[in-house]
Amino acid sequence: MCGILAIFNIKGTYIEVRTLAYNLSKRQRHRGPDRSRIIIIEAGPDTYHILAHERLNIVDLSDRGRQPFQLVDDQNVYYMQNGELYNYWSIKPELEKKYKFSSNSDSEIVGMLYKEYGASDFWNHMDGMHATIVLDMNKKTYYAGRDHIGIIPLYYGYNKDGALFLSSELKGIHDQVVEVKQFPPGHYIDETNEIKKWYNPVWHNFDYIPTGEINFQEMRDRFIDVVRREVKGDAPFGLFISGGVDSSIVAGIVAKLIKNGEIDLSKRGMRKVHSFCIGLEGSPDLHFARKVAEFHGFEHHSFTYTVEEGLDYIPEVIYHTETFNNTTIRASTPMYMMCRRIKALGIKICLTGEGSDELFGGYLYFHKAPNRIEFHQELIRKLNDLHKYDLLRANKACLAWGIETRPPFMNKQWIEYVMSIDPKYKMINAFQPQIEKYILRKAFEDLEHPYVPQEILWRQKEQFSDGVGYSWRDGLIERANQLISDQQFQQASITYPLSTPRDKEQFWFRQVYSTAFPSDSAALTVPYAKSIACSTEKALEWDEAFKKNTDESGRAVLSIHNDALKEILQDEDKITDESIKVQDHFQL
């Protein structure tokens, strides 16, 4: 993981170009605090190409793993990548028969795959999460692309002279280009400036509704293999455990891989796996996460924060996540605070449960899906937008402190497998008990050798921004009401005619965002749509009550949550009023 910056056909003297490259790349050094490298290549008279890389040491911790790379067998091919390629270990032996390696970095195979399969097809041979840039001076061409689902961020734009700027984060280039945009996932660009789609799975077809049957053992085996590949690396790793089913399943698989001897902790300088959770004192996530960690014998860290502490962090969270979306900021803040403390422990990689809800219909509003077709089409919409929300949060909030997050549920082959299953099996009423993500839970139900404690396996969905403690959302709204006057808010459409804030919390976030990223094009990189409990705007049509209560918090569908919460917690005596008082709030 790292920060990358590329500029193609920039005009100026060598010293001017080098200075610009250094200053822009430095803006995202938090993503790669270990080493930096800049390569300047002459493209013509007073015209240059720039490749700059800020490195976070994950695979091959030596200097040999520094990027940008030059292909050993063809020094005119330059390339660099932000991300991880999980098929490196399986395809390297075959590539070694034809190409010379200079390191043990997974990213070094990019140039070889480019030479082997060509500019339009080599993207399909990279299994992982990545933003990738290739410069081929033999052909005087360049290419830049993004992974299948947008796990790794990438922004682009052109300056007034037509030079192409690319950067891992908005802050790297937003003030250098006429218009800055998010690069679309599953696409690549070449020197013609045409953006082309390289990822074309069947599930992208909105009218195709799959009819695949369920095989619980196959589902379990496939996901275990995904985690097995994605936990590889040379640096110490940890686990984010929210106490929900998704992160707990990942944790359970890791625990079994260690027990089976497939993961050697000592080779990564570890005695135990460290697991992490954060929340307000007495919050649901802290309670259930601790149970999961104790079940597996992890070295668990329960971090707490107060509402006031969280509010203090809002400006820097908005700067680092580069968004003013309510849900994203609410969830990013505790994650950002947690990663600051993780960094002090020397952990560089953490596995997460992001993406499962979008694959299986895990959000509470899916209880209202009218039929299998609309259920499946909502999954497609959610997956296509995920790079603007949870994937953005997990990447940027954590890499602000040099922590790489890996979301196994977003593996390309796994997504295609799960999206081939008939959506009727994912619907809430498909099985008993009626609960979201039933088929995933059932696949990992092993009463003899459990992956997850039963009470966690069948725990109902809790959105991250709610699970950290319900007072957090209330505190944000209260602070926004204190900061933004009625008069200011009445002028919202004049102050912000584009993506006009709909409430004072949005106005506050937008106000902070605009001080760092003032352009209209920067504002357009942030999603702006009505939502209930993380739904898309289209799903508001499922229930009349949704249209009247468009709050992104899970509490907007509280009646669904409460009915299940009472059953789950009825035998618990360790949860404080903070986690129970939600039952008295805001009935739908």
PAZA-777959 format. One line per field, with one value per residue (C-alpha): residue number from 1; x, y negated, z negated. Coordinates in nm, 2 decimals. Each point is the difference from the previous one (the first is absolute). Layout:
<nodes>
pos (NUM,...)
xx (X,...)
yy (Y,...)
zz (Z,...)
</nodes>
This chain:
<nodes>
pos (1,2,3,4,5,6,7,8,9,10,11,12,13,14,15,16,17,18,19,20,21,22,23,24,25,26,27,28,29,30,31,32,33,34,35,36,37,38,39,40,41,42,43,44,45,46,47,48,49,50,51,52,53,54,55,56,57,58,59,60,61,62,63,64,65,66,67,68,69,70,71,72,73,74,75,76,77,78,79,80,81,82,83,84,85,86,87,88,89,90,91,92,93,94,95,96,97,98,99,100,101,102,103,104,105,106,107,108,109,110,111,112,113,114,115,116,117,118,119,120,121,122,123,124,125,126,127,128,129,130,131,132,133,134,135,136,137,138,139,140,141,142,143,144,145,146,147,148,149,150,151,152,153,154,155,156,157,158,159,160,161,162,163,164,165,166,167,168,169,170,171,172,173,174,175,176,177,178,179,180,181,182,183,184,185,186,187,188,189,190,191,192,193,194,195,196,197,198,199,200,201,202,203,204,205,206,207,208,209,210,211,212,213,214,215,216,217,218,219,220,221,222,223,224,225,226,227,228,229,230,231,232,233,234,235,236,237,238,239,240,241,242,243,244,245,246,247,248,249,250,251,252,253,254,255,256,257,258,259,260,261,262,263,264,265,266,267,268,269,270,271,272,273,274,275,276,277,278,279,280,281,282,283,284,285,286,287,288,289,290,291,292,293,294,295,296,297,298,299,300,301,302,303,304,305,306,307,308,309,310,311,312,313,314,315,316,317,318,319,320,321,322,323,324,325,326,327,328,329,330,331,332,333,334,335,336,337,338,339,340,341,342,343,344,345,346,347,348,349,350,351,352,353,354,355,356,357,358,359,360,361,362,363,364,365,366,367,368,369,370,371,372,373,374,375,376,377,378,379,380,381,382,383,384,385,386,387,388,389,390,391,392,393,394,395,396,397,398,399,400,401,402,403,404,405,406,407,408,409,410,411,412,413,414,415,416,417,418,419,420,421,422,423,424,425,426,427,428,429,430,431,432,433,434,435,436,437,438,439,440,441,442,443,444,445,446,447,448,449,450,451,452,453,454,455,456,457,458,459,460,461,462,463,464,465,466,467,468,469,470,471,472,473,474,475,476,477,478,479,480,481,482,483,484,485,486,487,488,489,490,491,492,493,494,495,496,497,498,499,500,501,502,503,504,505,506,507,508,509,510,511,512,513,514,515,516,517,518,519,520,521,522,523,524,525,526,527,528,529,530,531,532,533,534,535,536,537,538,539,540,541,542,543,544,545,546,547,548,549,550,551,552,553,554,555,556,557,558,559,560,561,562,563,564,565,566,567,568,569,570,571,572,573,574,575,576,577,578,579,580,581,582,583,584,585,586,587,588)
xx (0.00,0.12,-0.07,0.06,0.02,0.05,0.01,0.03,0.12,0.06,0.18,0.29,0.36,0.13,0.05,-0.36,-0.14,0.20,-0.11,-0.36,0.01,0.16,-0.25,-0.31,0.11,0.08,-0.37,-0.07,0.31,-0.23,-0.09,0.36,0.21,0.29,0.18,-0.05,0.12,-0.05,0.09,0.00,0.01,0.05,-0.29,0.11,0.14,-0.07,-0.27,0.02,-0.18,0.00,-0.04,0.01,-0.06,-0.04,0.06,-0.15,0.21,-0.23,0.16,0.37,0.10,0.35,0.09,-0.03,-0.38,0.01,-0.21,-0.03,0.15,0.17,-0.04,0.34,-0.03,-0.11,0.11,-0.23,-0.31,-0.07,-0.28,-0.14,-0.29,-0.20,-0.15,0.07,-0.01,-0.11,0.08,0.37,0.11,-0.19,0.11,0.36,0.15,-0.14,0.11,0.35,0.05,-0.01,0.07,0.27,-0.11,0.18,-0.21,-0.26,-0.26,-0.34,-0.02,0.30,-0.21,-0.20,0.26,0.03,-0.37,-0.02,0.27,-0.17,-0.36,0.00,-0.14,-0.37,0.01,0.26,-0.24,-0.20,0.30,0.05,-0.19,-0.01,-0.06,0.19,0.04,0.26,0.21,0.22,0.23,0.13,0.27,0.05,-0.35,-0.02,-0.31,-0.14,-0.28,-0.18,-0.27,-0.19,-0.11,-0.33,-0.21,0.21,0.16,0.30,-0.08,0.12,-0.07,0.08,-0.02,0.17,0.17,-0.05,0.28,-0.15,0.24,-0.17,0.02,-0.07,0.01,-0.10,-0.19,-0.18,0.23,0.29,-0.13,-0.33,0.16,0.22,-0.27,-0.30,-0.24,0.08,-0.19,-0.01,0.14,-0.27,0.07,0.06,0.12,0.33,0.12,0.27,0.19,-0.31,-0.17,-0.28,-0.13,-0.07,-0.17,0.21,-0.23,-0.31,-0.16,-0.35,-0.12,0.04,-0.29,-0.29,-0.26,0.16,-0.14,0.21,-0.15,0.30,-0.07,0.17,0.27,0.09,0.32,0.12,-0.08,0.20,0.30,0.01,0.01,0.26,0.22,-0.05,0.10,0.30,0.13,-0.07,0.17,0.33,0.29,0.31,-0.11,-0.20,-0.37,-0.31,-0.38,-0.28,-0.27,-0.33,-0.18,-0.21,-0.02,0.22,0.31,-0.05,0.00,0.32,0.15,-0.12,0.17,0.33,-0.01,-0.04,0.27,0.24,-0.11,0.05,0.35,-0.08,0.09,0.34,-0.02,0.36,0.12,-0.19,0.14,-0.32,-0.09,-0.37,-0.25,-0.11,-0.37,-0.15,-0.34,-0.11,-0.31,-0.15,0.02,-0.25,-0.08,-0.13,0.30,0.25,-0.20,-0.04,0.35,0.16,-0.20,0.13,0.36,-0.01,-0.15,0.31,0.26,0.10,0.19,-0.30,-0.01,-0.33,0.04,-0.25,-0.06,-0.24,-0.24,0.20,0.32,-0.16,-0.13,0.35,0.12,-0.27,0.20,0.30,-0.22,-0.17,0.34,0.13,-0.31,-0.07,-0.38,-0.29,-0.24,-0.17,0.02,0.36,0.11,-0.19,0.17,0.34,0.06,0.02,0.20,0.24,0.05,0.05,0.26,0.20,0.04,0.06,0.29,0.18,-0.01,0.20,-0.29,-0.02,-0.27,-0.35,-0.27,-0.35,-0.36,-0.09,-0.22,-0.19,-0.32,0.01,0.04,-0.26,-0.25,0.11,-0.15,-0.32,-0.19,0.03,-0.28,-0.23,0.12,-0.32,0.14,0.32,0.05,0.00,0.21,0.26,0.00,0.05,0.31,0.14,-0.06,0.16,0.31,0.04,0.00,0.20,0.33,-0.17,-0.10,0.14,0.30,0.10,-0.04,0.20,0.28,0.04,-0.08,0.25,0.27,0.00,0.21,0.17,-0.23,-0.09,-0.35,-0.08,-0.37,-0.02,-0.37,0.10,0.21,-0.08,-0.07,-0.20,-0.22,-0.07,-0.09,-0.23,-0.17,-0.08,-0.22,-0.37,-0.10,-0.31,0.24,0.14,-0.34,-0.09,-0.30,0.18,0.08,-0.07,0.10,-0.07,0.32,0.22,0.30,-0.14,0.18,0.34,-0.07,-0.12,0.31,0.22,-0.21,0.22,-0.13,0.29,0.29,-0.16,0.15,-0.22,-0.18,-0.37,-0.13,0.23,-0.08,-0.37,0.04,-0.20,0.16,0.13,0.13,0.35,-0.09,-0.28,0.18,0.27,-0.27,-0.33,0.10,0.26,-0.26,-0.19,0.32,0.07,-0.34,0.01,0.34,-0.12,-0.30,0.24,0.24,-0.25,-0.26,-0.35,0.09,0.31,-0.21,-0.27,0.27,0.12,-0.11,0.18,0.31,0.02,-0.22,0.16,-0.09,-0.18,0.01,-0.34,0.07,0.24,0.22,0.06,0.05,0.27,0.18,-0.02,0.13,0.31,0.05,-0.02,0.28,0.24,-0.17,-0.19,-0.06,-0.34,0.18,0.13,-0.35,-0.13,0.24,-0.22,-0.32,-0.32,-0.32,-0.28,0.03,-0.15,0.24,0.25,-0.25,0.03,-0.26,-0.18,-0.07,-0.20,-0.29,-0.02,-0.19,-0.20,0.15,0.35,-0.09,-0.09,0.31,0.31,0.26,0.31,0.03,-0.12,-0.24,-0.21,-0.12,-0.01,-0.31,0.17,0.31,-0.18,-0.21,0.32,0.21,-0.23,0.04,0.38,0.06,-0.26,0.25,0.29,0.09,0.32,-0.14,-0.05,-0.29,0.20,-0.08,-0.36,-0.14,-0.04,-0.32,-0.17,0.11,-0.16,-0.24,-0.05)
yy (0.00,-0.35,-0.33,-0.05,-0.31,-0.01,-0.29,0.05,-0.27,-0.27,-0.31,-0.18,0.03,0.31,-0.18,-0.14,0.34,0.17,-0.25,0.03,0.38,-0.01,-0.25,0.17,0.35,-0.12,-0.09,0.37,0.13,0.12,0.28,0.11,-0.13,0.25,-0.12,-0.23,0.02,-0.23,0.08,-0.28,0.12,-0.24,0.01,-0.28,-0.35,-0.15,0.28,0.28,0.30,0.03,0.32,-0.06,0.26,-0.02,0.35,0.19,0.32,0.30,0.26,0.02,-0.24,-0.06,-0.29,0.23,-0.03,-0.38,-0.13,-0.12,0.31,0.03,0.34,0.18,0.14,-0.33,-0.32,-0.21,0.14,-0.19,0.09,-0.04,0.11,-0.09,0.32,0.37,0.29,0.32,0.23,-0.11,0.32,0.23,-0.16,-0.10,0.35,-0.01,-0.35,0.07,0.23,-0.29,-0.32,-0.11,-0.12,-0.26,0.03,0.21,-0.28,0.11,-0.32,0.10,0.24,-0.29,-0.08,0.37,0.04,-0.31,0.14,0.35,-0.10,-0.35,-0.33,0.09,0.34,0.01,-0.16,0.33,0.19,-0.20,0.15,-0.25,-0.37,-0.26,-0.32,0.06,-0.22,0.12,-0.22,0.17,-0.23,0.26,-0.09,-0.35,0.10,0.02,0.17,-0.04,0.21,0.09,0.34,0.17,-0.16,-0.30,0.12,-0.23,-0.37,-0.18,-0.36,-0.17,-0.32,-0.22,-0.33,-0.30,0.14,0.34,0.19,0.30,0.01,0.32,0.03,0.25,-0.28,-0.32,-0.21,0.09,-0.17,-0.19,-0.34,0.09,0.10,-0.18,0.27,0.29,0.33,0.34,0.26,0.27,0.35,0.27,-0.24,-0.12,-0.30,-0.03,-0.28,-0.07,-0.11,0.25,0.18,0.36,0.28,0.30,0.17,0.15,0.26,0.14,-0.16,-0.35,0.08,-0.16,0.21,0.34,0.16,0.30,0.34,0.18,0.25,-0.01,0.24,-0.10,0.20,-0.14,-0.35,0.06,0.15,-0.28,-0.27,0.18,0.01,-0.38,-0.08,0.24,-0.19,-0.35,0.05,0.06,-0.25,-0.07,-0.27,0.05,0.01,-0.05,0.03,-0.25,0.17,-0.19,0.29,0.04,0.32,-0.11,-0.10,0.29,0.25,-0.14,0.02,0.36,0.10,-0.16,0.17,0.34,-0.07,-0.07,0.31,0.21,-0.14,-0.18,-0.34,-0.02,-0.30,0.01,-0.07,-0.32,-0.10,0.09,0.20,-0.04,-0.16,-0.34,-0.09,-0.34,-0.16,-0.36,-0.15,-0.21,0.14,0.29,0.01,0.32,0.04,0.00,0.27,0.24,-0.06,0.10,0.32,0.09,-0.08,0.20,0.29,0.02,-0.11,-0.32,-0.29,-0.22,-0.38,-0.17,-0.37,-0.25,-0.36,-0.27,-0.19,-0.32,0.17,0.12,-0.35,-0.14,0.22,-0.09,-0.25,0.22,0.30,-0.19,-0.11,0.35,0.18,-0.27,0.02,-0.19,0.30,0.04,0.37,0.02,-0.27,0.15,0.34,-0.14,-0.19,0.29,0.20,-0.28,-0.04,0.38,0.01,-0.27,0.23,0.31,-0.18,-0.03,0.38,0.05,0.17,-0.08,0.23,0.06,0.23,-0.13,0.11,-0.28,0.09,0.30,-0.20,-0.11,0.36,0.17,-0.28,-0.05,-0.34,-0.01,-0.18,0.31,0.15,-0.21,0.12,0.09,0.28,0.18,-0.22,-0.33,0.16,0.10,-0.33,-0.19,0.22,-0.11,-0.36,0.03,0.18,-0.25,-0.29,0.17,-0.18,-0.33,0.12,0.29,0.08,-0.36,-0.02,0.31,-0.10,-0.37,-0.01,0.28,-0.11,-0.34,0.19,0.24,0.30,0.21,0.16,0.31,0.09,0.37,-0.02,-0.23,0.26,0.01,0.37,0.01,-0.29,0.18,0.32,-0.16,-0.21,0.32,0.13,-0.04,-0.30,0.18,0.17,-0.33,-0.15,-0.03,0.23,0.28,0.20,0.03,-0.18,-0.30,-0.20,-0.19,0.19,0.34,0.20,-0.15,0.07,0.36,0.07,-0.07,0.17,0.28,0.11,0.25,-0.23,-0.35,-0.29,-0.24,0.02,0.07,-0.32,-0.20,0.21,-0.08,-0.36,-0.25,-0.27,-0.31,-0.28,-0.10,-0.36,0.13,0.30,-0.22,-0.16,-0.17,-0.32,-0.07,-0.09,-0.21,-0.18,-0.09,-0.14,-0.20,-0.15,-0.09,-0.18,-0.20,-0.09,-0.07,-0.27,0.01,-0.30,0.18,0.30,-0.20,-0.12,0.35,0.00,-0.33,0.10,0.35,0.00,0.34,0.29,-0.23,0.13,0.13,-0.04,-0.18,0.31,0.01,-0.38,0.02,0.29,-0.19,-0.32,0.19,0.18,-0.31,-0.17,0.28,0.08,-0.31,0.09,0.12,0.30,0.10,-0.01,0.22,0.28,0.04,0.20,-0.21,0.21,0.05,0.32,0.19,0.22,0.01,0.07,-0.13,-0.27,0.25,0.23,-0.28,0.12,0.32,-0.15,-0.33,-0.05,0.00,-0.31,-0.19,0.09,-0.02,0.04,0.20,0.14,0.35,-0.16,-0.10,0.36,0.04,0.20,0.28,-0.03,-0.01,0.32,0.20,-0.19,0.08,0.37,-0.01,-0.20,0.16,0.22,-0.25,-0.18,-0.18,-0.25,-0.35,-0.24,-0.14,0.31,0.05,-0.34,0.01,0.19,-0.31,-0.22,-0.12,0.28,0.03)
zz (0.00,0.07,0.16,0.37,0.22,0.38,0.23,0.38,0.24,-0.25,0.13,-0.17,-0.09,-0.17,-0.33,0.01,0.08,-0.27,-0.26,0.10,-0.02,-0.35,-0.14,0.14,-0.10,-0.35,-0.05,-0.02,-0.18,-0.28,0.23,0.04,-0.29,0.05,0.31,0.30,0.36,0.30,0.36,0.27,0.36,0.29,0.24,0.24,-0.01,-0.34,-0.05,-0.25,-0.15,-0.38,-0.21,-0.38,-0.27,-0.37,-0.14,-0.29,-0.05,0.01,0.24,0.04,-0.27,0.15,0.23,0.30,-0.03,0.05,0.28,0.28,0.17,0.33,0.17,-0.03,0.35,0.15,-0.18,0.22,-0.19,-0.33,-0.23,-0.35,-0.20,-0.31,-0.15,-0.03,0.25,-0.17,0.30,-0.01,-0.18,0.24,0.33,-0.08,0.07,0.35,0.07,-0.13,0.29,0.24,-0.20,-0.26,-0.34,-0.20,-0.32,-0.18,0.03,0.12,0.21,0.21,0.21,0.14,0.27,0.09,0.03,0.22,0.24,-0.01,0.07,0.14,-0.11,0.03,-0.17,-0.27,-0.25,0.01,-0.12,-0.32,-0.30,-0.28,-0.08,0.19,0.18,0.27,0.23,0.29,0.22,0.32,0.15,0.29,0.12,-0.15,-0.18,-0.35,-0.18,-0.33,-0.15,-0.31,-0.15,0.07,-0.29,-0.10,-0.32,0.07,0.08,0.30,0.13,0.33,0.19,0.26,-0.04,0.24,0.22,0.03,-0.23,-0.17,-0.38,-0.20,-0.38,-0.27,-0.18,0.10,-0.20,0.22,0.31,-0.06,0.03,0.30,0.25,0.17,-0.12,-0.24,0.02,-0.16,0.23,0.06,-0.14,0.26,0.26,0.15,0.20,0.27,0.17,0.22,-0.32,0.06,-0.31,0.08,-0.20,-0.07,-0.25,0.15,-0.23,0.05,-0.32,0.16,0.22,-0.19,0.18,-0.07,-0.31,-0.10,-0.08,-0.17,-0.28,-0.34,-0.11,-0.36,-0.01,0.33,-0.13,-0.31,0.19,0.25,-0.26,-0.21,0.31,0.05,-0.36,0.03,0.30,-0.13,-0.34,0.16,-0.03,-0.19,-0.25,-0.33,0.05,-0.21,0.01,-0.02,-0.20,-0.04,-0.16,0.31,0.20,0.30,-0.19,-0.24,0.29,0.13,-0.35,-0.04,0.33,-0.10,-0.34,0.17,0.26,-0.29,-0.19,0.32,0.04,0.33,-0.15,-0.18,-0.23,-0.10,0.36,-0.02,-0.34,-0.19,-0.31,0.03,0.23,-0.11,0.04,-0.03,-0.07,-0.09,-0.15,-0.27,-0.35,-0.02,0.37,0.17,0.22,-0.29,-0.18,0.29,0.14,-0.33,0.00,0.35,-0.10,-0.32,0.19,0.22,-0.25,0.18,-0.15,-0.01,-0.02,-0.09,0.06,-0.14,0.08,-0.11,0.22,-0.07,0.11,0.32,0.08,-0.03,0.28,0.25,0.20,0.05,0.08,0.28,0.13,0.01,0.13,0.25,-0.04,-0.16,0.01,-0.34,-0.03,0.11,-0.25,-0.29,0.06,0.10,-0.32,-0.24,0.25,0.05,-0.37,-0.04,0.27,-0.17,-0.30,0.21,0.18,-0.34,-0.03,0.33,0.18,0.38,0.13,-0.13,0.15,0.00,0.08,0.24,0.30,-0.14,-0.05,0.37,0.12,-0.23,-0.07,-0.35,-0.08,-0.20,0.28,0.21,-0.22,0.21,0.35,0.19,0.21,0.11,0.31,-0.18,-0.28,0.25,0.19,-0.33,-0.06,0.34,-0.08,-0.34,0.14,0.28,-0.25,-0.28,0.10,-0.09,-0.35,-0.21,0.21,0.01,-0.38,-0.07,0.23,-0.08,-0.37,-0.07,0.24,-0.16,-0.26,0.24,-0.07,0.30,-0.01,0.19,0.06,0.10,0.08,0.30,0.17,0.37,0.03,-0.32,0.11,0.33,-0.19,-0.25,0.27,0.20,-0.29,0.05,-0.20,-0.14,-0.24,-0.12,-0.09,-0.36,0.01,0.19,-0.31,-0.37,-0.20,0.22,-0.02,0.24,0.15,-0.10,0.26,-0.10,-0.37,0.08,0.21,-0.30,-0.26,-0.14,-0.34,-0.05,0.10,0.01,0.20,-0.19,-0.33,0.06,-0.16,0.23,0.31,-0.03,-0.13,0.21,0.21,-0.18,0.22,-0.10,-0.08,-0.22,-0.15,-0.15,-0.21,0.07,-0.18,0.28,0.26,-0.25,-0.09,0.36,0.06,-0.32,0.09,0.35,-0.15,-0.22,0.29,0.28,-0.07,0.14,0.22,0.14,0.08,0.17,0.24,0.08,0.36,0.06,-0.19,0.16,0.31,0.10,-0.22,-0.24,-0.36,-0.12,-0.37,-0.23,-0.05,0.38,0.00,-0.26,0.18,0.33,-0.16,-0.13,0.33,0.21,-0.19,0.13,0.33,0.12,0.37,0.13,0.16,-0.33,-0.15,0.28,-0.10,-0.31,0.02,-0.05,-0.02,-0.25,-0.20,-0.28,-0.21,0.29,0.27,0.35,0.10,0.21,-0.30,-0.17,0.23,-0.20,-0.29,-0.04,-0.34,0.15,0.21,-0.32,-0.20,0.22,-0.27,0.08,-0.35,-0.07,-0.25,0.29,0.02,-0.38,-0.03,0.20,-0.22,-0.33,0.05,0.05,-0.26,-0.28,0.07,0.04,-0.32,-0.23,-0.17,0.00,-0.32,0.10,0.24,-0.13,0.06,0.30,0.21,-0.13,0.00,0.38,-0.06,-0.12,0.29,0.32,0.09,0.38)
</nodes>
